[in-house]
Amino acid sequence: MGSVRGEGVVITGVGPISSIGIGKEKFWSALLEGRVGARRIDFDWLDERIKTRVGAPVDDFDPTAFGIEEREARLLDPAAQFAVAAARMALEDAGLVIDPVEGRKPVFRVRDIDSERAGVILGTGVGGLITVERSHRNWTQRGPLSGVSRYALPMLIPNAVPAQVAIKYGFKGECKAVATACAAGTMAIGDAWRLLRDGELDMVLTGGAERVLSDEDGYGLIGFDLLRTVSTRNDDPQSASRPFDADRDGFVMSEGAGIVLLERESHARARGAHIYARIDGYAATCDAHSMMQLEPSGDQMVRVMRRAMAAADAAPDEIGYVNAHGTSTRLNDPTESKALHQVMGSRVWDTLVSSTKAMTGHAIAASGALEVITTAMSLAGKVAHRCVNLQNPDPECDLNLPRENQPIGGLAALSNSFGFGGHNATLVLRAP
């Protein structure tokens, strides 16, 4: 695949909601400090049938702090609340002014933009899972219909996540949900990149949102526990997520949102916007192998990285950092390591590799988007965060895994995401 030239695409605003911090300042400082969001969880629905007691929920989220009124919050699934709040942070971080619409409280409009050339593309793994469980539980227990929200259906459908963002801020361009499991946030950003590269839109709010850990729902964690993909290091939750470590035993379930504002570079520069990074390449492939198991050769991981780099005209010697998918599972980490060796060749030892999931946990559709934010801020700050919880490196994961925060040597970085169903996605980011 050769490169496709079009409009430059840049990241001008970021909005992270994570188990290690909400907002870019708290999120970035937590990354540099090596803070871990995992803790022991003791929800009411947990019993002896569930082996794990480790999770990384977002504990300090207040929707009213982001212009979501209490009455409105009751009509938004928590995943949509995350998305609306993260989108507001991204817009404000991009230096845009958000005005309330008179007579339509609590609806807002963004000042001095063409709303018909502003889109919303967001990824979510399961959409309104909490609404599904809350409503279905009431129904199966033959509770009164008053216990089921009248708006349960439009709350739970996955496209409610981007739709509520578009409604809240008046974005009238293309609006859609991407549902490709753990790759959804990255693929949403890739789809947005294509729209902007081709000149279809001026700006897109894009990324991912997932809310799956609370006292009101259990199936997200229960499902992964049954698959034996989550850590059971219950006596030491802070060390449970340990990508590339020989003693890893699974990922830590998490949640959150990562939303970025992407703009055509000419549009961003015309308004004097701060630019974190450019997105210069994107590719997606499919293993076509299994819903749950990685294709063991890693050939499609290799292919997706090479195609993204070709789209960006990026050679291995330009790549200074890779934000790995790095799930802390037995299969992903060595397979991704092997693929990186094939892609980078001898340059692999000059390329820093780390996994943000050691700190944030695995936030499913939000994970890739949070990692794109991490990668963009790393390029802007010229530093890559260390590999947290790497105490006994796996010989099968022989990469340049920094034990301390390290300066990034190259001008470009990769951000990888691989999801259930064999969905693979890679973005290439460059320093502005």
PyMOL commands that set and color helices and strands:
alter all, ss='L'
color gray80, all
select helices_A, chain A and resi 24-33+63-66+70-73+78-93+115-117+129-140+145-147+152-156+160-169+181-197+219-226+237-239+265-270+299-311+316-318+332-350+357-360+365-381
alter helices_A, ss='H'
color red, helices_A
select strands_A, chain A and resi 9-18+21-22+39-40+54-55+98-100+108-110+118-123+175-178+203-210+256-264+277-286+319-323+352-354+383-384+406-407+412-419+423-430
alter strands_A, ss='S'
color yellow, strands_A
deselect
rebuild
show_as cartoon
